[in-house]
Amino acid sequence: MTDILTKGYELYAALNSGDADALKRLLRGDFKGQLSPGLPRGLGKNYSGLNAMMGEAWAVVDQLFYLDVKADQFFDAGEVLIVRGVYDGTARESGKALRAPFAHFWEYDGMQFSQLQQITDTGLWRDSIIG
């Protein structure tokens, strides 16, 4: 198994367990994240810096949803890890289920992930919050 795939499996384990120390080890401090435009509560935008991604994006998602990031397939594309899967969970306020497919594109510098581009069906996210 290649290093990028090994780190990818570690990354999704950390995302699902909320292991901030592992995320800080796997992601660069100058990490950049691009979440899909149209996500609820203004989440669909660009984030600059690991603290912004963790505090302004993932923490807010955690406040809004009980969520598992179920990664089904990992593809080593050299300096990019492509992950396909489904967000599976429940909106905390409405109690409505969320099951939204995703594709994640993670840039990798040989040591850490430096950037994420997320593609998902944002309408499913909004629908689950509305109830």
Secondary structure, 3 states (H helix, E strand, C coil): CCHHHHHHHHHHHHHHHCCHHHHHHHEEEEEEEECCCCCHHHCCCEEECHHHHHHHHHHHHHHHEEEEEEEEEEEECCCEEEEEEEEEEEECCCCCEEEEEEEEEEEECCCCEEEEEEEECHHHHHHHHHC
